[in-house]
Amino acid sequence: MGVAVSDWRLANMVARNGQLGVVSGTALDSVLVRRLQLGDPCGAIRRALSEFPWPDMAQRSLDTFFVPGGKSADESFKLAPLARMRLRTSLLELLVVANFVEVFLAKEGHSGPVGINYLEKIQLPNVPSILGAMLAGVEVVLVGAGIPMAIPGVLDSLSHWETVEFNLGVEQNPDRHSYVQRFDPREYFTGELPELARPNFLAIIASDTLAKTMVKRASGYVNGFVVEHHSAGGHNAPPRRVRGADPDAPPRYGERDLPDLEVIADIGRPFWLAGSNASPEKLAEARAAGAHGIQVGTAFAFSRESGILAEIKHRVLREQKDGTLKVRTDFNSSPTGFPFKVIELDGTVSDEETYAARERMCDLGYLRRLYAKGESNVGYRCPSEPERNFLAKGGTMEDTIGKRCLCNGLLATVGLGQTRDGVSEPPVVTSGDDWAFLPHVTRGDDVDYGAVDVIEYLTRPVGAAAESDSLRNLAPRSV
Ligand SMILES: Cc1cc2nc3c(=O)[nH]c(=O)nc-3n(C[C@H](O)[C@H](O)[C@H](O)COP(=O)(O)O)c2cc1C
């Protein structure tokens, strides 16, 4: 869960308690440089950097971004370079190092398995990011938000230290030129190269058709699937268009958006169900349908160990306990064009007033889309950047309406938001639709719970749930 919601602390706790702990791989370069500018108070980042196999490279990130004692609150963060088709060496190094750090810390002190999650839509940093995660021994790579055909082949090539040629998706490209990002790891990493195990690859999908296509046409072996329902947190797959339906009608999910689990089970690869499955009963149902297990997001995202700022977590949890929390699928706000689940909270980007008050700016650029500029060149644009810039790059006004800067918003949610001239970026908060787990992991009115409480609840025998919950609610409150 990005950005840095499932960070190394949460994944470490989950992995050391017998489950697959997954860190978010989104925007880790910015996460690293900002944590270093906050002074790395617990020393974890510097500890991980000291284990990076190429010390000079790790040292360069420290030299450029570490601020002993931390920057002052009103000072702006210095930025990592923006990603481009040809990545600058300084960014490439940061990506490798940052992904190494996150996975290293998630794996530290136990032998449980750790995965990392990337978004297909964020194409430019993915290949060096994956290499960094593999250097730290990541066991599973999970990719969604798009159709990740190329990723299994990338994992194969990197595990042999071979050159990767990554075909980029480029808009406004009527002549179908191909734009390739080439990455030869041996250009950057010299000396004795460590052996790299090929991680398992799980494609995050929402349809059985896509699962079959991935198995047939992906660039390498697909080890399994996460089958995500549209009630899940974060981005969701768009609803399928119904033939003959009114094109102006608001988008809506229906029966056709539910994958056929029998078809997926028949493929014969392990799969996990995601979205509104956080209960022992749902876990049992998932297994009965042939799934290996479930992937749970929301219940962990608001647990003590996640990266979301404590004050935001507690506000959300109190609203949920009071019955006032509003989660909605926003079909328009994400620059990716995918639906995005938002929690409606004052002072966050979901609130119209806060949105209107924010001056548009694009300085992180993860969600910029590439567009063709001649045979070998591409441009970069984001519908949430200042409108005039987007229009000058051939974008349409219609595309810009209501678009939110998720890059800055999501970093603010985990306490890494930018401040410019005394103005701080507002956060944006996402969750899934299903909060039924909450009374099972908290006591009375208390809203504090840990990832272990979630695991303990999910792994209870089905019949045991009711009894131990009533005992839990009798226990004294720990305010
Ligand atoms: C705060 C939050 C952030 C998320 N971010 C991502 C993400 O970056 N990439 C992704 O593939 N899924 C993301 N998800 C989806 C989860 O990985 C998971 O599939 C989903 O939350 C499961 O449904 P549940 O929330 O009902 O448990 C996110 C979910 C939440 C709650």
The ligand as an SDF file (V2000), in Angstrom:
LIG
                    3D

 31 33  0  0  0  0  0  0  0  0999 V2000
   -4.1360    2.8560    2.0830 C   0  0  0  0  0  0  0  0  0  0  0  0
   -4.1160    1.8800    0.9420 C   0  0  0  0  0  0  0  0  0  0  0  0
   -3.1850    2.0300   -0.0750 C   0  0  0  0  0  0  0  0  0  0  0  0
   -3.1280    1.1050   -1.1140 C   0  0  0  0  0  0  0  0  0  0  0  0
   -2.1680    1.2360   -2.0620 N   0  0  0  0  0  0  0  0  0  0  0  0
   -2.0110    0.2830   -3.0040 C   0  0  0  0  0  0  0  0  0  0  0  0
   -0.9300    0.3610   -3.9260 C   0  0  0  0  0  0  0  0  0  0  0  0
   -0.1130    1.2740   -3.9040 O   0  0  0  0  0  0  0  0  0  0  0  0
   -0.8140   -0.6340   -4.8440 N   0  0  0  0  0  0  0  0  0  0  0  0
   -1.6910   -1.6850   -4.8870 C   0  0  0  0  0  0  0  0  0  0  0  0
   -1.5360   -2.5710   -5.7310 O   0  0  0  0  0  0  0  0  0  0  0  0
   -2.7150   -1.7800   -4.0180 N   0  0  0  0  0  0  0  0  0  0  0  0
   -2.8840   -0.8160   -3.0790 C   0  0  0  0  0  0  0  0  0  0  0  0
   -3.9200   -0.9230   -2.1790 N   0  0  0  0  0  0  0  0  0  0  0  0
   -4.8110   -2.1070   -2.2270 C   0  0  0  0  0  0  0  0  0  0  0  0
   -4.3190   -3.1900   -1.2560 C   0  0  0  0  0  0  0  0  0  0  0  0
   -3.0740   -3.6650   -1.6810 O   0  0  0  0  0  0  0  0  0  0  0  0
   -5.2890   -4.3640   -1.1340 C   0  0  0  0  0  0  0  0  0  0  0  0
   -5.4070   -5.0840   -2.3190 O   0  0  0  0  0  0  0  0  0  0  0  0
   -6.6750   -3.9370   -0.7470 C   0  0  0  0  0  0  0  0  0  0  0  0
   -6.6500   -2.9140    0.1900 O   0  0  0  0  0  0  0  0  0  0  0  0
   -7.4630   -5.1280   -0.2210 C   0  0  0  0  0  0  0  0  0  0  0  0
   -8.7750   -4.7750    0.1390 O   0  0  0  0  0  0  0  0  0  0  0  0
   -9.1690   -4.3380    1.6350 P   0  0  0  0  0  0  0  0  0  0  0  0
   -8.7010   -2.9410    1.8050 O   0  0  0  0  0  0  0  0  0  0  0  0
  -10.6690   -4.4500    1.6420 O   0  0  0  0  0  0  0  0  0  0  0  0
   -8.5010   -5.2790    2.5790 O   0  0  0  0  0  0  0  0  0  0  0  0
   -4.0360    0.0220   -1.1500 C   0  0  0  0  0  0  0  0  0  0  0  0
   -4.9710   -0.1090   -0.1330 C   0  0  0  0  0  0  0  0  0  0  0  0
   -5.0350    0.7970    0.9030 C   0  0  0  0  0  0  0  0  0  0  0  0
   -6.0440    0.6210    1.9940 C   0  0  0  0  0  0  0  0  0  0  0  0
  1  2  1  0
  2  3  1  0
  2 30  2  0
  3  4  2  0
  4  5  1  0
  4 28  1  0
  5  6  2  0
  6  7  1  0
  6 13  1  0
  7  8  2  0
  7  9  1  0
  9 10  1  0
 10 11  2  0
 10 12  1  0
 12 13  2  0
 13 14  1  0
 14 15  1  0
 14 28  1  0
 15 16  1  0
 16 17  1  0
 16 18  1  0
 18 19  1  0
 18 20  1  0
 20 21  1  0
 20 22  1  0
 22 23  1  0
 23 24  1  0
 24 25  2  0
 24 26  1  0
 24 27  1  0
 28 29  2  0
 29 30  1  0
 30 31  1  0
M  END
$$$$
